[in-house]
Amino acid sequence: MRTAAITGFGGPERVTIESAPNPEPGPAEAVIEVEACSINHHDLWVLQGDHWVGEDDLPYVAGIDVAGTVSSVGSQVEAVAPGDRVLLCPNQTCGSCRYCRDGPESYCEEFRLSHGGLAEYAAVQADRLIPLPETVETTAAAALPTAYMTSFRMLTEANVEPGDTVFVPGATGGVGVASIQLADILGARTIATSTSREKLDRVGALGADRLIESGDPDAIREAVLDTGRVDVTVNHLGGPYSAVGLNVLCRGGRMAICGQTAGPTSTFELGDLFLNQKRIIGSTMGTQTDLERLVTLVADGRLEPEIYQHYPLEDTDQAFADMVDRDAVGKLVVDPST
């Protein structure tokens, strides 16, 4: 089979098309013929050498957001069969710690993610496969696991309710776009920021209520406060935007943080945090149940994942380049079947 493999750490030029043996399923596994795999900053960090993948692991096939058709199954698999259309929940958990027993599973002490989707076939845990209704295209499904599941869990953890105001700095990335769409479904108002007017107009069409064209944290703070304090901040940027996200919250407001693309540290006032009884919530990915709910939203026509562009497997390097250039609004989806 063909794979889009990382053959060295660095830029998109280190992603090349390689041949590999077709995978065989283990007893509890299924092999998926991959029809769509979206890429994420998680994959980009692997490419840049910022994650746990080392030189000894190369060539390495990334890709965690996988949808396609079951090709074969292992001897112990009963839940899916060859020919089934499925979406992979990429969560890998130990299954025995207190969090796996009591939930949510994303708290698992050994939580990690399944890779290997940037290939024509992928062997995966069969019990992590979610059936796809006929009304859900594989491309739309592949957009869901990382960005939309992460956003859904953040909004859930922050108890977003109808009538709330949700602040989304950097609203034109994958998690940002998902947060705008899902907050709108929940009946909340949203404030979106971006340095690009064109990209802001796109998230406005997706449901954002207030658009702020700026990347300067101080200017963003003032613009948000001019509108009024917010109930929730959905923060996938980290860095200086964390202090802003905390500062603009109302009394009892909540900020959920899932990333640090703008920096790993932030400085904020403790007095503002405890005197105004604000809450900071760490959040990573979500649960398989969350992903199943998202599939239902798509099947019911309530959610249409935003897809920026499709790429054949041979152009996976270009997909990474477009992610680096930060011009995209929505998901970048690779189609290994073309």
C-alpha positions in Angstrom: 0.0 0.0 0.0 1.0 3.7 -0.3 1.6 5.8 2.7 2.3 9.5 3.2 5.2 9.0 5.7 7.3 11.4 7.7 10.8 10.5 6.7 12.6 13.2 8.7 11.8 16.0 11.1 11.3 19.5 9.7 9.0 21.0 7.1 6.4 19.5 4.7 9.1 18.5 2.3 9.9 15.6 4.8 6.5 14.0 4.0 7.0 11.5 1.1 5.0 8.8 -0.5 6.4 5.4 0.6 5.4 1.8 0.1 4.5 -0.5 3.0 3.0 -3.9 3.5 -0.8 -4.1 3.7 -1.7 -4.4 7.4 -3.3 -7.6 8.8 -5.8 -7.2 11.7 -4.9 -8.6 15.1 -7.6 -10.6 17.0 -9.4 -7.4 18.3 -8.5 -5.2 15.3 -10.1 -4.2 12.0 -8.4 -3.0 8.9 -9.9 0.2 7.4 -9.6 1.1 3.8 -9.0 4.8 4.4 -11.2 7.2 2.4 -10.5 10.4 4.4 -8.1 11.5 7.0 -7.9 15.1 8.2 -4.7 16.5 9.5 -4.2 18.6 12.7 -1.6 20.6 14.5 -0.9 17.3 16.4 0.3 15.8 13.1 2.3 19.0 12.4 4.0 18.7 15.8 5.0 15.2 15.0 6.5 16.3 11.7 8.4 19.1 13.4 9.9 16.7 15.9 8.0 18.2 18.9 6.3 15.0 20.0 7.3 11.6 21.2 8.2 10.2 17.8 12.0 9.7 17.5 14.5 9.1 14.7 14.2 5.3 15.4 10.5 5.5 14.5 11.0 6.9 11.0 9.5 6.5 8.5 6.4 7.3 10.5 2.8 7.5 9.4 0.8 10.1 11.2 -3.0 10.8 10.9 -5.5 10.3 13.7 -8.8 11.4 12.1 -9.7 8.4 10.0 -12.9 7.4 8.2 -13.5 4.7 5.6 -14.7 1.2 5.0 -13.9 -1.9 7.0 -11.7 -4.2 4.8 -11.1 -7.1 7.2 -11.5 -8.0 10.9 -9.8 -10.1 13.5 -11.1 -13.3 14.9 -12.5 -11.7 18.1 -14.4 -8.9 16.3 -18.2 -8.9 16.2 -19.2 -5.3 16.3 -18.1 -4.4 12.7 -17.8 -6.4 9.5 -16.2 -6.0 6.1 -18.1 -3.4 4.1 -19.2 -1.3 7.1 -18.6 2.5 6.8 -16.9 3.7 10.0 -15.2 6.5 11.8 -12.3 5.9 14.1 -12.3 7.4 17.6 -8.5 7.8 18.0 -8.5 7.5 21.8 -6.3 4.8 23.2 -6.8 4.1 26.9 -5.7 1.5 29.4 -9.2 0.3 30.2 -8.4 -0.4 33.9 -7.6 2.9 35.7 -10.3 4.7 37.8 -11.0 7.1 34.9 -11.6 4.3 32.4 -13.9 2.7 34.9 -15.8 5.8 36.1 -15.2 8.2 33.2 -14.6 10.4 31.4 -12.2 8.2 29.5 -10.1 11.1 28.3 -8.8 11.4 31.8 -7.1 8.0 31.5 -3.7 7.8 33.1 -2.2 6.3 30.0 -4.3 8.3 27.4 -2.7 8.4 23.9 -3.9 8.6 20.3 -3.9 6.2 17.5 -1.9 7.1 14.4 -1.5 5.7 10.9 -4.3 7.2 9.0 -2.3 8.9 6.2 -2.2 5.6 4.2 -4.4 3.5 2.0 -5.1 1.1 4.9 -4.9 1.3 8.6 -5.2 -1.4 11.3 -7.1 0.0 14.4 -8.9 -1.2 17.5 -12.3 -2.5 16.4 -14.1 -1.3 19.5 -13.0 2.3 18.6 -15.0 2.3 15.4 -18.3 4.2 15.1 -20.8 3.2 12.4 -21.6 5.9 9.9 -25.1 6.5 8.7 -25.6 6.7 4.9 -26.3 10.5 5.3 -22.8 11.1 6.7 -20.0 11.4 4.1 -16.6 10.0 5.1 -15.0 13.4 4.4 -17.3 15.1 6.9 -16.8 12.3 9.4 -13.0 12.6 9.2 -13.3 16.3 10.2 -14.8 15.4 13.6 -12.5 13.5 15.9 -9.8 16.0 16.9 -11.2 19.5 16.3 -14.9 19.0 16.9 -14.6 16.4 19.6 -12.1 18.6 21.5 -14.4 21.6 21.1 -17.5 19.6 22.2 -15.8 18.4 25.3 -14.6 22.0 26.2 -18.0 23.4 25.8 -19.4 20.6 27.9 -16.8 21.0 30.6 -17.5 24.7 30.7 -21.3 24.1 31.0 -22.2 26.3 28.0 -26.0 27.0 28.0 -28.4 28.8 25.8 -27.9 32.6 26.1 -24.3 32.4 27.2 -21.6 34.4 25.5 -18.6 32.4 24.4 -15.3 34.1 23.5 -13.2 32.2 20.9 -9.7 33.8 20.3 -8.2 32.5 17.1 -11.6 31.4 15.8 -10.5 30.4 12.3 -8.4 27.3 13.2 -9.9 23.8 13.5 -11.0 24.0 17.1 -12.0 27.6 16.8 -14.3 27.0 13.8 -15.8 24.0 15.6 -16.4 26.0 18.7 -18.3 28.7 16.7 -20.5 26.1 15.1 -21.2 24.0 18.2 -21.8 27.0 20.4 -24.3 28.3 17.9 -26.1 24.9 18.0 -26.2 25.2 21.8 -27.9 28.5 21.6 -24.9 30.6 22.7 -23.6 33.9 21.3 -20.0 33.9 20.2 -17.2 36.5 19.9 -14.5 35.5 17.3 -11.0 36.9 16.6 -8.6 36.6 13.7 -6.0 38.8 12.1 -7.7 38.2 8.7 -10.9 40.0 7.7 -11.5 37.4 5.0 -11.3 34.5 7.5 -13.4 36.4 10.0 -16.1 36.9 7.4 -16.1 33.1 6.9 -16.6 32.3 10.6 -19.3 35.0 10.6 -21.1 33.1 8.0 -20.8 30.0 10.2 -22.5 31.7 13.1 -20.1 34.0 14.9 -22.0 37.0 16.3 -19.2 39.5 17.0 -16.0 39.7 14.9 -12.8 41.2 16.1 -10.0 41.7 13.6 -6.8 41.7 15.7 -4.0 39.5 17.0 -2.9 41.9 19.7 -4.0 40.6 23.1 -4.5 44.1 24.7 -6.6 45.3 21.7 -8.6 42.1 21.8 -9.3 42.5 25.6 -10.6 46.0 25.1 -12.7 45.0 22.1 -14.3 42.2 24.0 -14.9 44.3 27.1 -16.6 46.9 24.9 -19.1 44.2 24.1 -19.5 43.0 27.6 -18.0 40.3 29.8 -18.4 36.8 28.6 -19.5 33.6 30.3 -17.0 31.2 28.7 -13.7 31.4 26.9 -12.7 28.5 24.6 -8.9 28.8 24.5 -6.9 26.6 22.1 -4.1 29.2 21.7 -2.6 29.5 25.2 0.2 31.9 25.7 -0.8 35.5 26.2 -4.4 34.8 25.2 -4.9 32.9 28.4 -4.6 36.0 30.5 -7.0 37.8 28.1 -9.5 34.9 28.2 -9.5 34.9 32.0 -9.7 38.7 32.3 -12.8 39.1 30.1 -14.8 36.5 32.0 -17.8 37.6 34.1 -18.0 36.6 37.8 -18.2 32.8 37.9 -17.1 32.6 34.3 -15.2 29.6 32.9 -12.2 29.2 30.6 -11.5 25.9 29.0 -7.9 25.4 27.6 -6.9 22.7 25.2 -3.7 23.9 23.5 -0.7 26.1 23.5 0.0 27.0 19.9 0.7 30.6 20.9 2.9 29.6 23.8 3.2 27.2 26.8 3.0 29.8 29.6 0.8 32.7 30.7 0.8 35.2 33.5 -2.5 36.3 35.2 -3.7 37.9 38.4 -4.7 35.4 41.1 -6.9 38.0 42.7 -9.0 38.2 39.6 -9.3 34.4 39.6 -10.4 33.9 43.2 -12.2 37.1 44.1 -14.4 36.8 41.0 -14.7 33.0 41.4 -13.6 32.2 37.9 -12.6 28.8 36.8 -9.8 27.5 34.5 -10.5 24.0 33.1 -7.9 21.9 31.3 -9.4 19.7 28.5 -7.9 17.1 26.2 -9.8 15.6 23.2 -13.1 14.0 24.4 -14.9 10.7 24.7 -16.1 8.2 22.2 -19.6 9.1 23.3 -18.9 12.7 22.5 -17.9 11.6 19.0 -21.0 9.5 18.5 -23.1 12.6 19.4 -21.3 14.6 16.8 -21.9 12.0 14.2 -25.6 12.2 15.1 -25.6 16.0 14.7 -24.2 15.6 11.2 -26.6 12.9 10.3 -29.5 15.0 11.5 -28.4 18.0 9.4 -27.7 20.2 12.4 -23.9 20.3 11.9 -21.9 20.6 8.7 -18.2 20.3 9.4 -16.2 23.0 7.7 -13.8 21.6 5.1 -11.2 23.9 3.6 -9.7 21.6 1.0 -9.4 18.0 -0.1 -6.0 16.5 -1.2 -5.0 13.2 -2.8 -2.5 11.2 -0.8 0.3 12.4 -3.1 -0.3 16.0 -2.0 -0.2 15.4 1.7 3.0 17.5 1.8 0.9 20.4 0.4 -1.7 19.9 3.1 0.9 20.3 5.7 2.3 23.4 3.9 -1.2 24.9 3.9 -1.4 24.3 7.6 1.9 26.0 8.2 0.8 29.0 6.1 -2.3 29.4 8.3 -4.5 30.4 5.4 -7.1 27.7 6.0 -10.5 28.1 7.6 -11.7 24.7 8.6 -10.2 21.2 8.1 -7.6 19.9 5.6 -8.6 16.4 4.5 -6.5 13.9 2.7 -8.2 11.2 0.6 -5.9 8.2 0.2 -8.3 6.4 -2.0 -7.7 8.8 -4.9 
